């Protein structure tokens, strides 16, 4: 019985992580309006919850430098 439940227990956290990123952009493209320089803030290869928090920190840091959000994908 335990051997049958083990795969389910291991897969559930992965599914929860995928569900938590639904509706969120994986890449935020930032542009500086004066220099026209572009920078990307992305969540990386896997996109776990912590990666989205790091992405938001990246966006906030660039906004402090005068960048604006040019696009998201």
C-alpha positions as CSV (number, residue, x, y, z in Angstrom):
1,X,0.0,0.0,0.0
2,X,2.7,2.5,0.9
3,X,4.6,1.6,-2.3
4,X,1.6,2.6,-4.3
5,X,1.2,5.9,-2.5
6,X,4.8,6.9,-2.8
7,X,4.6,8.1,-6.4
8,X,1.5,10.2,-5.7
9,X,3.2,11.8,-2.7
10,X,6.2,12.7,-4.8
11,X,4.2,14.1,-7.7
12,X,1.8,16.3,-5.7
13,X,4.3,19.0,-4.8
14,X,5.3,19.3,-8.5
15,X,1.7,19.7,-9.6
16,X,1.1,22.3,-6.9
17,X,4.1,24.3,-8.0
18,X,2.9,24.3,-11.6
19,X,-0.6,25.4,-10.6
20,X,0.8,28.3,-8.5
21,X,2.4,29.8,-11.6
22,X,-0.8,29.8,-13.7
23,X,-1.5,33.3,-15.0
24,X,2.0,34.6,-14.2
25,X,4.5,35.8,-16.8
26,X,7.7,33.8,-17.1
27,X,9.6,36.8,-18.5
28,X,9.1,40.5,-17.8
29,X,10.9,42.7,-20.3
30,X,12.1,46.0,-18.9
31,X,13.1,49.1,-20.9
32,X,14.9,52.3,-19.8
33,X,13.0,55.1,-21.5
34,X,16.1,57.4,-21.9
35,X,18.7,54.9,-22.9
36,X,16.4,52.4,-24.7
37,X,18.3,49.6,-22.9
38,X,16.4,46.4,-22.4
39,X,16.7,43.9,-19.6
40,X,14.8,40.7,-18.9
41,X,13.6,39.4,-15.5
42,X,12.7,35.7,-15.9
43,X,11.9,32.9,-13.6
44,X,14.4,30.5,-15.1
45,X,14.0,27.0,-16.3
46,X,11.6,25.6,-13.7
47,X,9.6,28.5,-12.4
48,X,9.0,27.5,-8.7
49,X,7.3,29.9,-6.3
50,X,10.7,31.2,-5.1
51,X,11.7,32.0,-8.7
52,X,8.6,34.2,-9.1
53,X,9.6,36.1,-5.9
54,X,13.1,36.6,-7.3
55,X,11.6,37.8,-10.6
56,X,9.5,40.4,-8.7
57,X,12.6,41.6,-6.8
58,X,14.4,41.9,-10.2
59,X,11.5,44.0,-11.6
60,X,11.4,46.2,-8.5
61,X,15.2,46.8,-8.7
62,X,15.0,47.9,-12.3
63,X,12.0,50.2,-11.6
64,X,14.2,51.9,-9.0
65,X,16.7,52.5,-11.7
66,X,14.1,54.2,-14.0
67,X,13.1,51.2,-16.1
68,X,9.5,50.5,-17.1
69,X,7.7,47.3,-18.0
70,X,7.8,47.0,-21.8
71,X,6.2,43.6,-22.1
72,X,5.5,40.3,-20.5
73,X,5.5,36.7,-21.9
